[in-house]
């Protein structure tokens, strides 16, 4: 299981606000019932099978184009451990234990 951070930013829109684009991208992600996600102020954290996450990211990346954006910048960071399971909660707990 992988934990990823995703940020989709439309460029070339008629407004500096992107919250509606973000909401529409999260709506796409929400349709992937096998993925767990946590929305934050700067990105969305997703946990699940890497192939499914990549499928979701591809669909999310397309959302701003469907809404008229001329350019889209999507950032994806993948944390994929092979030695043990990974979860959003586990990553947070590991830091809090050391804090």
C-alpha positions as CSV (number, residue, x, y, z in Angstrom):
1,X,0.0,0.0,0.0
2,X,1.2,3.5,-0.9
3,X,0.7,6.9,0.7
4,X,0.8,9.8,-1.8
5,X,0.4,13.5,-1.8
6,X,-1.5,15.0,-4.8
7,X,-1.8,18.7,-5.8
8,X,-3.6,19.7,-9.0
9,X,-3.3,23.4,-10.0
10,X,-5.1,24.9,-13.0
11,X,-3.2,27.6,-14.8
12,X,-4.7,30.0,-17.4
13,X,-8.2,30.4,-15.8
14,X,-10.3,33.5,-15.6
15,X,-10.0,33.7,-11.8
16,X,-7.2,33.3,-9.2
17,X,-9.5,31.1,-7.1
18,X,-9.0,27.4,-7.4
19,X,-11.3,26.0,-4.7
20,X,-14.0,24.8,-7.2
21,X,-11.3,23.0,-9.2
22,X,-10.0,21.3,-6.0
23,X,-13.6,20.4,-5.0
24,X,-14.2,18.8,-8.4
25,X,-10.9,16.9,-8.2
26,X,-11.8,15.6,-4.7
27,X,-15.2,14.6,-6.0
28,X,-13.4,12.4,-8.6
29,X,-11.2,10.9,-5.9
30,X,-14.2,10.3,-3.7
31,X,-15.6,8.0,-6.5
32,X,-12.6,5.6,-5.9
33,X,-14.2,3.9,-2.9
34,X,-11.1,1.6,-2.3
35,X,-8.9,4.7,-1.7
36,X,-8.7,6.5,1.6
37,X,-7.9,10.2,1.4
38,X,-7.4,13.2,3.7
39,X,-7.9,16.7,2.3
40,X,-5.5,19.4,3.7
41,X,-5.0,23.1,2.9
42,X,-2.2,22.5,0.4
43,X,-2.7,19.0,-1.0
44,X,-4.6,15.8,-0.7
45,X,-3.1,12.7,1.0
46,X,-4.2,9.4,-0.5
47,X,-3.7,5.8,0.8
48,X,-4.2,2.7,-1.2
49,X,-3.0,0.5,-4.1
50,X,-0.5,2.5,-6.2
51,X,-2.1,1.5,-9.5
52,X,-5.5,2.7,-8.3
53,X,-3.9,6.0,-7.0
54,X,-2.3,6.6,-10.4
55,X,-5.6,6.0,-12.1
56,X,-7.3,8.5,-9.8
57,X,-4.5,11.1,-10.3
58,X,-4.9,10.8,-14.1
59,X,-8.6,11.5,-13.8
60,X,-8.0,14.3,-11.4
61,X,-5.5,15.9,-13.7
62,X,-8.0,16.0,-16.4
63,X,-10.7,17.9,-14.4
64,X,-9.4,21.4,-14.8
65,X,-9.1,20.9,-18.6
66,X,-12.7,19.8,-18.7
67,X,-13.6,23.1,-16.9
68,X,-11.7,25.2,-19.4
69,X,-8.2,25.5,-17.9
70,X,-5.5,26.0,-20.5
71,X,-2.7,24.4,-18.5
72,X,-2.6,22.1,-15.4
73,X,0.3,21.5,-13.1
74,X,-0.1,18.3,-11.1
75,X,2.4,17.2,-8.4
76,X,2.5,13.7,-7.1
77,X,4.7,12.4,-4.3
78,X,4.7,8.6,-3.7
79,X,5.8,6.9,-0.5
80,X,5.8,3.2,-1.2
81,X,7.5,0.9,1.4
82,X,8.2,-2.7,0.6
83,X,9.4,-3.7,4.1
84,X,6.1,-3.0,6.0
85,X,2.6,-1.6,5.6
86,X,2.1,2.1,5.3
87,X,-0.9,4.1,6.4
88,X,-1.7,7.8,6.8
89,X,-2.4,7.3,10.5
90,X,0.8,5.2,10.9
91,X,3.0,8.0,9.4
92,X,1.4,10.6,11.7
93,X,1.7,8.4,14.7
94,X,5.4,7.7,14.1
95,X,6.2,11.5,14.0
96,X,4.0,12.2,17.1
97,X,5.7,9.5,19.1
98,X,9.1,11.2,18.4
99,X,7.8,14.7,19.1
